[in-house]
């Protein structure tokens, strides 16, 4: 049988589903859309020492529900990233007054294999634990050091440059941003400048493991990353710069970070230090005193992914000390927290159960007041 005119083949866009989510590829072989989601449920029980360890608070919550879209458009060097959040605790509604769904919205261009630029909203290159996705954490929540000092997300221009020097790798990232956090409404004339450097003396980690908690790759040889960052926020309008309640008047602040990470054969040890200074941390005479949280904090975390197992015990110790000038404010407390946890990985960080037991001590030094409490948290996370 002979056909005078063959029927043209119709190219179909293939769909793949793997550890990176669902990916739909265009017929040009370049354009692609990746879709991922995850849901984290957290159950929390708190007991105050003063109550004889009687339960004082319980909470069932959808802590995070995220939907992420990323991909390339017509050119592999052009990438788009959008992330949305739908859980109440993810929206920052108490501080902004709106349901702030938008977490990330940016476009990046890879100029060379070493240099990339991004414009839009995304994470500032600040402390390491904030850079790590919450989906790649070992515990239900980050440390109190991160909670009080992180610079989180902002809108602006971002640059990233990586260079190998012999066996070692050096990565620099910088950002010029609004300084007002996620999805700001009106600018105040101030800006934030953030810069971070990572030094990896023994080369890169497996699968980007320097920004994933725990040693899922069970690094066969020692891997180390040393990092430092500084962020200057001019005329900030919130107590934490990009985060926190509104200040009665704009204030400048500078936040410094230093961290270290090492991994080998399932063992991971991480340490993080933060220090914030502000020459004019509070507006005297304000009806409600809201101050820049100046001070310092240190967190150390260690874990061991047991051999031939998916169980991982975790230890974490954190301390936060406010600046001396702030210690007279009733709402400002120093924090000391010790935590022991156990994580069960079902499918790596995508499907897991996290549990930790915390003992926290809070001190209001000027009034010589102290309180302490125990907290048990259980997190269940499912995602793709």
N, C-alpha and C positions, 0 to 999 in steps of 0.2 A: 504494500500500500504506500502511495506517495502523496505527500501533502504539498500543494503548490505554495502555501504560505504558512509557516509554522506559527502556532499560538505563542505570543510573548509570555515569558515567565513573569509572575507578579512577585516582587520582593516583599517579604513580610518582616515586620519589626519583631525580632526575637525577644522573649521575656525570660529572664533568668532569676532564680531565687536561691540565694546562698547566704553565707555568713555576713554579707554586707547589705542584706535587704533584698527588695524587689527592684530589678533594673529592667527598664524598657529601652531598647536601642532603636534608633532611627534607621531608615534604609540607606542613609549615607555612610553608616558604619562609624560615625563620629558623634553625632548628637545622641545623648543618652539622658534618661531621667531615672534617678534612684530614689526609692521611697522607703522610709523606715519609720517605725513607731515603737514606743515602749510605755508601759504602765508600771508604776511602782506604788504598792499599797504598804502602808506602815501602821503598825499597832504599837502604841506607846503606853506604858504604865509608869507612873511616878509616885514615889513615896518619900515624904520629908522625914529627915532624922528626928525632928522635933515632935513628930506625930507618933513616934514609936514604930515607925515603918508601916504604918497604916496607909493604904493607897489613898492619895489625895487627888489624883487626876488620871483619867484614862482617855485615850483618843484612838478612834479608827479613822484613817484618812487616806484618800487617794493623794499621795504626796506629789507625784509627778505623772502627767500624761502628756507625752510629747509626740509631735508629728514633724518629720523632717523630709525635705525635698532637696536634692542636690543633683548636679549633672553638668554636662558640657553642651555647648551650643555651637554647631558648625565648625568649631576649631577646638582641638583638644586642650589648647592653652586657655580657653575662655570657660570659666567655671562659675556656676551660680549655686548659692546655698541659702535655704530658707528653713527656719525652725519655728514652730508654733507650740505654745503651751496652753493647756486647758484646765489644769487643776488650780483650785483657788489659791493654794500656797505658792504657786508659780507665777501669779499675775501681779504681785506687788501692789494689790489694790488698796491696802490699808495706807500706804505711803503716797501713792500717786492719785488716788481717787477714781481711777478708771481700771477696767479689766485689761491689763497690759498683756495681750496675747502674744505679741511679736517678740521673739527672742533674738533671732538672727535673720538678717536680710542683706546679703552682700553679693558682690560680683568681683571675681579675681581674674588676673591675667598673669600667666607664667611667662615672664620675659625670657628667662634662660632656665636651665635645670637648677640653678642656684638662687635665682632672684624672682620673687613674686610680689605683686601689689594687689591690694584689696580695697574696695570702697564700699561703704554701707555700715550696717550695724553688726557687731560681733564682739567676741571676748577680747579685752585688752591683754597685752602680754605682761601680766602681773605675776602673782604667786602661782607656783606649780599646781597646787591642789585645785585651784579654780580653773586652771587650764585643762585639767583632766575632766572629761565629761562625767557628769553625775552617774551615767550608766556604766562607767568603768571604775566606780568606787568599790572598796571592800566593805564599807559600813553603810548603814542607811543614810547617814549624813556626814558632811565634812566637819572639820574641827572647829572649835570656837575661835581659834586664831583667824581662820578664813572668814568666819561669820562677821567678825568685827573689823577686819582690815582689808579684805579683798577689794579690788577696784572693778571687778566684774565686767559688764558689757558697756559699750558706748558707740556713738555714731561718728565716723570719721574716715581717715585714710590710714591704711596699714601697709607696712613693708616687712618682708621676710627674706633673709639672705643666709645661705648655708655654704660652708666651705670646709673641705677636707684638708687637713695638714698632716701628711703622713698617715699614721693610723688614726689620729684623733679627728674629731669633727667639732667645728664651732658654728653655732647658730645664733644669729642676731635678729631680733624682731622689734619693730618700733611702731608707734601710732601717734597721730595728731588727731584729737577728737574733741567733741563738744564739752566733755566733762560733766554732763548732766544725766548720764545713764541711758537706759533703754527708752526709745521712742519719745524723746523730749518734745514738748509742745512749743515753747518759745525760748530762744537763746538769751543769755544774759551778758554777752560780750566777753566771757572768759573762755579759756580753752584748757585742755589737758594734754600733756606730753608724757608718753610712757615708752620706756625702753627696757629690753630684756636680753641677756646673753646667757647661752648655755654652752658649757664646755664638756665634751664627751671624750675623755683621754683614751679610752679603749675602743672607740668607734661606736657606731649606732647600735641601739638595742634592736632586738628582733621584733619586727612588725610594729615599730614605733612604741615599744614598751616603756620608754621613759615618760610617756604620758598616759600610762595605764597603771592603776594600782595593783599590787601583787605581781608575782612572777609567773604568769600563765605560760610563758614560753619556756620556763625552766632553763634559763640561760646557761649554756654549757661552760662558758668562761665568764669571769667577772666583768660586769658592765657598771660604769659609774657616770653620773651626770651631776655637774656642779652648776648652779644657776644663781643669777642675781638680777634684780629689776629695781627700777625707780619710776615713780609716777608723780608728776607735779600737776596739781589741779588748781587753776587760778579762778577765783570768784565762784567757788563751788556753792551750790544752793541746798545741798543735803548733808546730813551729819557724817556720812561715809563717802562723800564725793559723788559717786555714781549711785549710791544706795542710801537708804535710811530716810527718816522723816525730814521735812523741810526745815532749814535753818531760818531764824528770824532775819538774818541778813547774810549776804554772800561772804564766804571766808575762803582764804587760800590754805592749802594743805599739801604736804609732801609725804609720800609713803615709800618706804624702802623694804625690799624683800631679799632674802638669801635662803637658798635651799640646797640640799644634797640628796642624792638617791643612789643606792647600789642594789644590784640584783645578781644572784647566782644560785642555780640549782633549786629553784623554788623559794629561796629566801629573799625577802625584800625589806630594806630599811630606808626610811625616808625621814628627813628632818626639815623643818621650815621655820624661819624667823621673820617677823614683821615688825616694823617700827614706823610710827606716824608722828609727824610734828606739824604744829600749826601755831603761828605767832599770835593770832587773834582767834582763839578757839570758841569764844562765846560772846554773845552780845549782852552786856550788863543791862539789867532793868527789864528784860523781856518778861512778859506775863508768864510764859512757860519756858523755862530754860532748856534749850536744845543746843548741845555743844558738839563740836567736832570731837570724835573719839580719838584723842591723841594718846599714845602710849606704846607699849610693845607686847609681843606675844611670841611664844615658842611652842612648837608641837613636834613630837617625835613618835614615829609609828613603825612597828615591825610586824612581819607576818612570815608564815612558812606554809607553803602549799605542800602538804604531806606527800611523800613519795608514793607513786602509783595510786593516788587518791584524788578526790575532788573536794576534800575538806581542808579548810584553811583557818587556823587560829590566828588571832590578831591582838596586839597590844598597842595602846596609844596613851600618851601623857601630854597634856596641854596646859599651859598657863598663860593668862592675860593680865597685865598690870597697867592700869590707866596712868596717864601722866600725873605728877604730883599736884598740879594746879587743878585737876579735875576731881580729885579724891574728896573734895568737900561737897560735891553735888550729890543729893540724895539718890538720883537715878543712876549714878555711875558706880559700878562694882568691879572689883577684881575677881577673876575666875580661875579656879584650879580644877582640872578634870582628869580622872583616870578611867580608862575604858578597857575592857576585855571583850573580845568578840569571836564569833565563829561563823564562817561563811561556807555554804554548800553550793558548789557550782554544778548546775544541771547541764547547761550548754554554755560554758564560759561565762562571760559577763552578761550575755543576752538573757539567759534564764538562770536565776539564782535565788537563794534564800540567805538573807543577811541578818545576823543577830548580834547585839552588843549590850553589855551591862555597864552603866556609867555611874560613877560617884562624883558629884560636883559640889564644890564649895564656893560660896559667894561671900565677899566681904566688902562692907561699906566702911572704909577705914576711918574717916573723919568722925563717924558716930560710933565707932567700935562695935558695929553690928555684924553678925555672921549668921549664915544659914547654910545648910547642906541638904542634899537629897540624892536618892537613888533613882535611876531611870533604866527601865528595860525596854529595848526597841527591837521589833521584829519587822523586817522588810521582805516583801515578796515582789520580785521583778520579772516581767515577761516582755520581751521585745524581739524585733528583727533588725 
